Amino acid sequence: MKLSKLALSLVAALSLSAMAQNLAVVNGKPVPSSRVEALKQQVERSGRPVTPEILAQIKEELIAREIFMQEARKRGLEASEDYKTQLELARQSLLIRELFANFQKKNPVTDAEIKAEYDKFVAANGGKEYRARHILVEKEDEAKALIADLKKGGKFEDLAKKASKDPGSGANGGDLDWASAASYVPEFASALVKLEKGQLTDVPVKSQFGFHVIRVDDIREAQLPKLEEVKPQITQQLTQTKLGKFQEDLRAKAKVK
């Protein structure tokens, strides 16, 4: 029996539709195009753009997977205990990931929460910043001798390069760059805030590291980043904090014997 032109057209259209739904047909088994979209989403979640080259790699990967899967089934590997155990672990990982993604979607970080966290940061890091130099030595007598040399006109930078035991700042003439007093150990910070611009400590400052001779070169109000500059970092931090609390709450409510 001959098919009419209309019937032939319908068959052709159905064939094209089936091809559009499949990436390929491997040994008679179709590979759905939906798998391409699923892998694309995985790549995008990792932060990588899906370029034409990446898309081509995804398609080749899916075809290769189907070939290997078919061979594994032929060899009866689906029945192995190791496969079943690994499959269960993978299933758990995927379901847990979906749980966390669902929680984050329903509990997004708000602008009000970001602003509140930023205000806490400003309160903790505001105030004054100090451009200081120091010379670190092991013995108090050494520090006293350095203070005496400096009061006689000795150059702080030269003495720091020569005598300081601090490998970080010593080579730079004792320069500690701009920092808040809270950045230093308590003994150092306490002495620092008592100094005016250009002033030198009269007596050595003892800390767990040794004895310090400190000079303040300049003082300014703390230079903090604007909210918009740190918003992505704050958002990420709060997102992780929320997720961490969600996990802790679930564990606390669980009855584990």
KOLKETOR-820511 format. One record per residue (C-alpha): residue number from 0; z, y, x; residue in one letter. Coordinates in Angstrom, 1 decimal. Example, Ala and Ser with C-alpha at 12.3 -4.5 7.8 and 13.67 -1.06 7.14 Angstrom:
2
[pt 0; [7.8; -4.5; 12.3]; 'a']
[pt 1; [7.1; -1.1; 13.7]; 's']
This chain:
257
[pt 0; [0.0; 0.0; 0.0]; 'm']
[pt 1; [-1.0; 3.4; 1.3]; 'k']
[pt 2; [1.5; 6.3; 1.4]; 'l']
[pt 3; [0.4; 9.5; -0.2]; 's']
[pt 4; [0.2; 12.7; 1.9]; 'k']
[pt 5; [3.4; 14.0; 0.1]; 'l']
[pt 6; [5.3; 10.8; 1.0]; 'a']
[pt 7; [4.1; 11.0; 4.6]; 'l']
[pt 8; [5.3; 14.6; 4.8]; 's']
[pt 9; [8.7; 13.6; 3.4]; 'l']
[pt 10; [9.1; 10.8; 5.9]; 'v']
[pt 11; [8.1; 13.1; 8.8]; 'a']
[pt 12; [10.6; 15.8; 7.6]; 'a']
[pt 13; [13.4; 13.2; 7.3]; 'l']
[pt 14; [12.6; 12.0; 10.8]; 's']
[pt 15; [12.7; 15.5; 12.2]; 'l']
[pt 16; [16.0; 16.1; 10.4]; 's']
[pt 17; [17.5; 13.0; 11.9]; 'a']
[pt 18; [16.4; 14.0; 15.3]; 'm']
[pt 19; [17.9; 17.5; 14.9]; 'a']
[pt 20; [21.3; 15.8; 14.0]; 'q']
[pt 21; [21.2; 13.7; 17.2]; 'n']
[pt 22; [21.1; 14.6; 20.8]; 'l']
[pt 23; [19.4; 11.4; 21.7]; 'a']
[pt 24; [19.1; 7.7; 20.7]; 'v']
[pt 25; [20.3; 5.3; 23.4]; 'v']
[pt 26; [19.3; 1.6; 23.0]; 'n']
[pt 27; [18.9; 2.2; 19.3]; 'g']
[pt 28; [22.2; 4.0; 18.8]; 'k']
[pt 29; [22.1; 7.7; 18.0]; 'p']
[pt 30; [24.3; 10.2; 20.0]; 'v']
[pt 31; [25.3; 12.9; 17.5]; 'p']
[pt 32; [24.6; 16.5; 18.4]; 's']
[pt 33; [28.2; 17.3; 17.2]; 's']
[pt 34; [29.4; 15.9; 20.5]; 'r']
[pt 35; [27.6; 18.6; 22.3]; 'v']
[pt 36; [29.5; 21.3; 20.4]; 'e']
[pt 37; [32.8; 19.5; 21.0]; 'a']
[pt 38; [32.3; 19.5; 24.8]; 'l']
[pt 39; [31.1; 23.1; 24.7]; 'k']
[pt 40; [34.4; 24.1; 23.1]; 'q']
[pt 41; [36.3; 22.2; 25.8]; 'q']
[pt 42; [34.4; 24.2; 28.5]; 'v']
[pt 43; [35.0; 27.5; 26.7]; 'e']
[pt 44; [38.7; 26.8; 26.4]; 'r']
[pt 45; [38.9; 26.5; 30.1]; 's']
[pt 46; [37.5; 30.0; 30.4]; 'g']
[pt 47; [34.1; 29.1; 31.7]; 'r']
[pt 48; [30.9; 30.4; 30.1]; 'p']
[pt 49; [28.4; 27.9; 28.7]; 'v']
[pt 50; [25.2; 28.8; 30.5]; 't']
[pt 51; [21.9; 27.0; 29.9]; 'p']
[pt 52; [22.6; 25.0; 33.1]; 'e']
[pt 53; [26.0; 23.9; 31.9]; 'i']
[pt 54; [24.6; 23.0; 28.5]; 'l']
[pt 55; [22.0; 20.8; 30.2]; 'a']
[pt 56; [24.8; 19.1; 32.2]; 'q']
[pt 57; [26.8; 18.5; 29.0]; 'i']
[pt 58; [23.8; 16.8; 27.3]; 'k']
[pt 59; [23.2; 14.6; 30.4]; 'e']
[pt 60; [26.9; 13.8; 30.5]; 'e']
[pt 61; [26.9; 12.7; 26.8]; 'l']
[pt 62; [23.9; 10.5; 27.3]; 'i']
[pt 63; [25.5; 8.9; 30.4]; 'a']
[pt 64; [28.7; 8.3; 28.5]; 'r']
[pt 65; [26.9; 6.5; 25.7]; 'e']
[pt 66; [25.2; 4.3; 28.2]; 'i']
[pt 67; [28.4; 3.4; 29.9]; 'f']
[pt 68; [30.3; 2.9; 26.6]; 'm']
[pt 69; [27.7; 0.5; 25.4]; 'q']
[pt 70; [28.0; -1.5; 28.7]; 'e']
[pt 71; [31.8; -1.5; 28.4]; 'a']
[pt 72; [31.6; -2.9; 24.9]; 'r']
[pt 73; [29.2; -5.6; 26.0]; 'k']
[pt 74; [31.8; -6.7; 28.5]; 'r']
[pt 75; [34.5; -6.8; 25.9]; 'g']
[pt 76; [36.7; -4.2; 27.7]; 'l']
[pt 77; [37.8; -2.7; 24.4]; 'e']
[pt 78; [40.0; -5.8; 23.9]; 'a']
[pt 79; [41.9; -5.4; 27.1]; 's']
[pt 80; [45.6; -4.3; 27.0]; 'e']
[pt 81; [45.1; -1.7; 29.7]; 'd']
[pt 82; [42.4; 0.0; 27.6]; 'y']
[pt 83; [44.5; -0.1; 24.5]; 'k']
[pt 84; [47.4; 1.5; 26.3]; 't']
[pt 85; [45.3; 4.2; 27.9]; 'q']
[pt 86; [43.6; 4.9; 24.5]; 'l']
[pt 87; [47.0; 5.3; 22.9]; 'e']
[pt 88; [48.2; 7.7; 25.6]; 'l']
[pt 89; [45.0; 9.7; 25.3]; 'a']
[pt 90; [45.4; 9.8; 21.5]; 'r']
[pt 91; [48.9; 11.1; 21.9]; 'q']
[pt 92; [47.8; 13.8; 24.3]; 's']
[pt 93; [45.1; 15.0; 22.0]; 'l']
[pt 94; [47.4; 15.1; 19.0]; 'l']
[pt 95; [50.1; 17.0; 20.8]; 'i']
[pt 96; [47.6; 19.5; 22.1]; 'r']
[pt 97; [46.5; 20.1; 18.5]; 'e']
[pt 98; [50.1; 20.5; 17.4]; 'l']
[pt 99; [50.7; 23.2; 20.0]; 'f']
[pt 100; [47.4; 24.9; 19.3]; 'a']
[pt 101; [48.3; 24.9; 15.5]; 'n']
[pt 102; [51.7; 26.4; 16.2]; 'f']
[pt 103; [50.2; 29.2; 18.4]; 'q']
[pt 104; [47.6; 30.0; 15.8]; 'k']
[pt 105; [50.3; 30.3; 13.1]; 'k']
[pt 106; [52.7; 32.1; 15.3]; 'n']
[pt 107; [50.7; 34.7; 17.3]; 'p']
[pt 108; [52.4; 37.2; 19.5]; 'v']
[pt 109; [52.5; 40.6; 17.7]; 't']
[pt 110; [52.0; 44.1; 19.1]; 'd']
[pt 111; [55.6; 44.9; 18.2]; 'a']
[pt 112; [56.8; 42.0; 20.3]; 'e']
[pt 113; [54.7; 43.0; 23.2]; 'i']
[pt 114; [55.9; 46.6; 23.0]; 'k']
[pt 115; [59.6; 45.5; 22.8]; 'a']
[pt 116; [59.1; 43.3; 25.9]; 'e']
[pt 117; [57.4; 46.2; 27.7]; 'y']
[pt 118; [60.2; 48.5; 26.9]; 'd']
[pt 119; [62.7; 46.0; 28.3]; 'k']
[pt 120; [60.6; 45.9; 31.5]; 'f']
[pt 121; [60.6; 49.7; 31.8]; 'v']
[pt 122; [64.3; 49.9; 31.2]; 'a']
[pt 123; [65.0; 47.3; 33.9]; 'a']
[pt 124; [62.5; 48.7; 36.4]; 'n']
[pt 125; [62.6; 52.5; 35.7]; 'g']
[pt 126; [64.5; 55.1; 37.6]; 'g']
[pt 127; [63.9; 55.9; 41.3]; 'k']
[pt 128; [61.9; 54.3; 44.0]; 'e']
[pt 129; [62.6; 54.7; 47.7]; 'y']
[pt 130; [60.2; 54.7; 50.6]; 'r']
[pt 131; [62.6; 53.4; 53.3]; 'a']
[pt 132; [62.6; 52.1; 56.8]; 'r']
[pt 133; [65.2; 49.9; 58.4]; 'h']
[pt 134; [66.0; 48.3; 61.7]; 'i']
[pt 135; [67.7; 44.8; 61.5]; 'l']
[pt 136; [69.8; 43.6; 64.4]; 'v']
[pt 137; [72.3; 40.7; 64.8]; 'e']
[pt 138; [75.3; 42.7; 66.2]; 'k']
[pt 139; [77.1; 45.8; 64.9]; 'e']
[pt 140; [77.3; 47.3; 68.4]; 'd']
[pt 141; [73.5; 47.1; 68.6]; 'e']
[pt 142; [73.2; 48.9; 65.3]; 'a']
[pt 143; [75.6; 51.6; 66.4]; 'k']
[pt 144; [73.7; 52.2; 69.6]; 'a']
[pt 145; [70.5; 52.6; 67.6]; 'l']
[pt 146; [72.1; 55.1; 65.3]; 'i']
[pt 147; [73.3; 57.1; 68.4]; 'a']
[pt 148; [69.8; 57.0; 69.9]; 'd']
[pt 149; [68.2; 58.2; 66.6]; 'l']
[pt 150; [70.7; 61.1; 66.3]; 'k']
[pt 151; [69.7; 62.1; 69.9]; 'k']
[pt 152; [66.1; 62.4; 68.8]; 'g']
[pt 153; [64.8; 58.8; 69.2]; 'g']
[pt 154; [61.8; 57.9; 67.2]; 'k']
[pt 155; [62.7; 55.4; 64.4]; 'f']
[pt 156; [59.3; 53.7; 64.3]; 'e']
[pt 157; [59.4; 53.0; 68.1]; 'd']
[pt 158; [62.9; 51.7; 68.0]; 'l']
[pt 159; [62.1; 49.5; 65.0]; 'a']
[pt 160; [59.1; 47.9; 66.7]; 'k']
[pt 161; [61.2; 47.3; 69.8]; 'k']
[pt 162; [64.5; 46.1; 68.4]; 'a']
[pt 163; [64.2; 45.0; 64.7]; 's']
[pt 164; [64.6; 41.3; 64.0]; 'k']
[pt 165; [62.8; 41.6; 60.6]; 'd']
[pt 166; [59.3; 40.1; 61.3]; 'p']
[pt 167; [57.9; 41.7; 58.1]; 'g']
[pt 168; [58.7; 45.4; 58.7]; 's']
[pt 169; [59.5; 45.5; 62.4]; 'g']
[pt 170; [55.9; 45.6; 63.5]; 'a']
[pt 171; [55.3; 48.4; 61.0]; 'n']
[pt 172; [58.0; 50.6; 62.4]; 'g']
[pt 173; [60.5; 49.4; 59.9]; 'g']
[pt 174; [58.5; 50.5; 56.9]; 'd']
[pt 175; [59.6; 48.8; 53.7]; 'l']
[pt 176; [57.0; 50.6; 51.5]; 'd']
[pt 177; [58.0; 51.8; 48.0]; 'w']
[pt 178; [60.6; 49.8; 46.1]; 'a']
[pt 179; [63.5; 50.1; 43.8]; 's']
[pt 180; [67.0; 49.7; 45.0]; 'a']
[pt 181; [67.3; 46.6; 42.9]; 'a']
[pt 182; [64.7; 44.9; 45.1]; 's']
[pt 183; [67.2; 44.7; 48.0]; 'y']
[pt 184; [70.4; 42.8; 48.5]; 'v']
[pt 185; [73.5; 44.6; 47.1]; 'p']
[pt 186; [74.9; 45.9; 50.4]; 'e']
[pt 187; [71.5; 47.3; 51.4]; 'f']
[pt 188; [70.9; 48.8; 47.9]; 'a']
[pt 189; [74.3; 50.4; 47.7]; 's']
[pt 190; [73.8; 52.2; 51.0]; 'a']
[pt 191; [70.2; 53.2; 50.1]; 'l']
[pt 192; [71.0; 55.0; 46.9]; 'v']
[pt 193; [73.6; 57.2; 48.7]; 'k']
[pt 194; [70.9; 58.6; 51.0]; 'l']
[pt 195; [68.9; 61.7; 50.5]; 'e']
[pt 196; [65.3; 62.1; 51.5]; 'k']
[pt 197; [65.1; 62.1; 55.3]; 'g']
[pt 198; [68.7; 61.0; 55.7]; 'q']
[pt 199; [69.9; 58.2; 58.0]; 'l']
[pt 200; [72.9; 55.8; 57.6]; 't']
[pt 201; [75.8; 57.0; 59.7]; 'd']
[pt 202; [77.2; 53.5; 60.1]; 'v']
[pt 203; [75.5; 50.1; 60.2]; 'p']
[pt 204; [75.1; 48.3; 56.9]; 'v']
[pt 205; [76.1; 44.7; 57.0]; 'k']
[pt 206; [74.4; 42.0; 54.9]; 's']
[pt 207; [73.8; 38.3; 55.0]; 'q']
[pt 208; [70.8; 39.0; 57.4]; 'f']
[pt 209; [72.7; 41.0; 60.0]; 'g']
[pt 210; [73.2; 44.8; 60.5]; 'f']
[pt 211; [70.8; 47.4; 59.1]; 'h']
[pt 212; [70.1; 50.9; 60.2]; 'v']
[pt 213; [68.4; 52.6; 57.2]; 'i']
[pt 214; [66.4; 55.8; 56.7]; 'r']
[pt 215; [65.0; 57.1; 53.5]; 'v']
[pt 216; [61.6; 58.8; 54.0]; 'd']
[pt 217; [60.9; 59.7; 50.4]; 'd']
[pt 218; [62.2; 59.3; 46.8]; 'i']
[pt 219; [60.2; 59.3; 43.6]; 'r']
[pt 220; [60.3; 58.3; 40.0]; 'e']
[pt 221; [59.3; 54.6; 39.5]; 'a']
[pt 222; [55.5; 54.2; 39.2]; 'q']
[pt 223; [55.2; 51.6; 36.4]; 'l']
[pt 224; [52.0; 50.2; 35.0]; 'p']
[pt 225; [50.9; 51.4; 31.5]; 'k']
[pt 226; [51.4; 49.0; 28.6]; 'l']
[pt 227; [47.7; 48.3; 28.3]; 'e']
[pt 228; [47.5; 47.3; 31.9]; 'e']
[pt 229; [50.1; 44.6; 31.6]; 'v']
[pt 230; [49.5; 43.6; 28.0]; 'k']
[pt 231; [47.6; 40.4; 28.8]; 'p']
[pt 232; [50.4; 39.2; 31.1]; 'q']
[pt 233; [53.1; 40.0; 28.6]; 'i']
[pt 234; [51.1; 38.3; 25.8]; 't']
[pt 235; [50.8; 35.1; 27.9]; 'q']
[pt 236; [54.4; 35.2; 28.9]; 'q']
[pt 237; [55.6; 35.6; 25.2]; 'l']
[pt 238; [53.1; 32.9; 24.1]; 't']
[pt 239; [54.6; 30.4; 26.5]; 'q']
[pt 240; [58.2; 31.5; 25.6]; 't']
[pt 241; [57.5; 30.9; 21.9]; 'k']
[pt 242; [55.9; 27.5; 22.6]; 'l']
[pt 243; [58.8; 26.5; 24.8]; 'g']
[pt 244; [61.3; 27.4; 22.1]; 'k']
[pt 245; [59.3; 25.4; 19.5]; 'f']
[pt 246; [59.4; 22.4; 21.8]; 'q']
[pt 247; [63.1; 22.8; 22.4]; 'e']
[pt 248; [63.8; 23.1; 18.7]; 'd']
[pt 249; [61.9; 19.9; 17.9]; 'l']
[pt 250; [63.8; 18.0; 20.6]; 'r']
[pt 251; [67.1; 19.3; 19.3]; 'a']
[pt 252; [66.4; 18.2; 15.8]; 'k']
[pt 253; [65.1; 14.8; 16.8]; 'a']
[pt 254; [67.4; 11.8; 16.4]; 'k']
[pt 255; [67.1; 9.9; 19.6]; 'v']
[pt 256; [69.2; 6.7; 20.1]; 'k']
